[in-house]
């Protein structure tokens, strides 16, 4: 009986260990896929540079865990519905056979409904937050995210509005200025959910990744125009990001 219990215990431990995503393996996989940019100083590998940036970004924001992933090693959740400048819907099945549904709703940005703080040429804040995609004074966004929902087997993850409210003019399907529109992925074990998207225009371009577990929002990683320009990332389908 003791031997049987030991075997069962080892199996449980083994499955538990296997189910945990190996972020270091993802980082190594990204760095090995070399993507060269002549605009980088010193290290010219874009994929390595983006990983270094993401690690520094997380550390600066007090996040110790490296939530960096190679999309080629993740499970993609397919887009099932789209209406121009209105909504995007994604549906799929997690490895645990749980159904996942992700929906984003958009609305026109109405200046009168927001508090905008300016300083010279810069829009420092919109509604008290840094406005990704609308950083320059006089260049107001066209679209804002009105709602973001994630459901696992019909149960909604609680997502505070401030998680997504300051990302403007998200690149949608058909946008010719970026290589990829919004994409949704999960880890192989189904424990993590990642939403990737570009947004903004001209010098207001940005790229971000929102990170969730099946229960809650964790954090984000966001890169601005300066990084994307140096990485030559916006129109490059081989850019893996972070």
Secondary structure, DSSP 8 states (H G I E B T S, - for coil): -HHHHHHHHHHHHHHHHHHS--HHHHHHHHHHS--B-TTSSS--BHHHHHHHHHHHHHHHTT--S-----GGGSEEEEEEEEETTTEEEEEEE-TTS-EEEEEEEEEE--GGGS-EEEETTEEEEETTB--BT--BTT---SEEEEEEEEEETTEE-B--GGGTTTBBSB--TT-TTSS---EEEE-TTS-EEEEEEEE--GGG-EEEEEEEESSBEEEEEEE-HHHHHHHT-TT-TT----
